[in-house]
Amino acid sequence: MADKRSAIIKETSITIQVLAQALASSFESLTIKLMSQNSLLKLIQNTNKVIAEYAHASVISTIFNSRSIKLISKVFDEAKNKSP
């Protein structure tokens, strides 16, 4: 089951990265929804290294390609509100 989950995360991550590159700032509204403690940011903390790396790549790609102040603010807010 873990192998399938990793494969799904990998394909989803690649899709998010391609959409971020293709749509740039038009992808902003969906990207803000993806950057919550219950989605991409939660996957970065996953103990499975493959899942964490693909989630990290998605976050970096969306930040780099959208260049949105709202998005960067959302990521910082979620990082501050992370429970210890």
C-alpha positions, 0 to 999 in steps of 0.5 A: 500500500505504501508503494501505491501511496508514494506513486500517487503522491509523485504523480500528483506532485508532478501535476501540481508543478506542471500546472504551476509552471503553465498557469503561473499567477492564474494558479494562485487561488488553487495554490493558496488552498493547497498550502494548508496544514492539512495538505502539501505542508503536512506532507513535507513533515511525512516520515516517508522521504519520497513523499516529503521530497515530492511535496517539498518540490511542489511547494517550491514550484508553486511559490516560484511560479506564482510569485504571489504575496498572498501565497507567501503570506499563507505559507508563513502563517501556516508555519507559525501556526504549526502545532509543536 
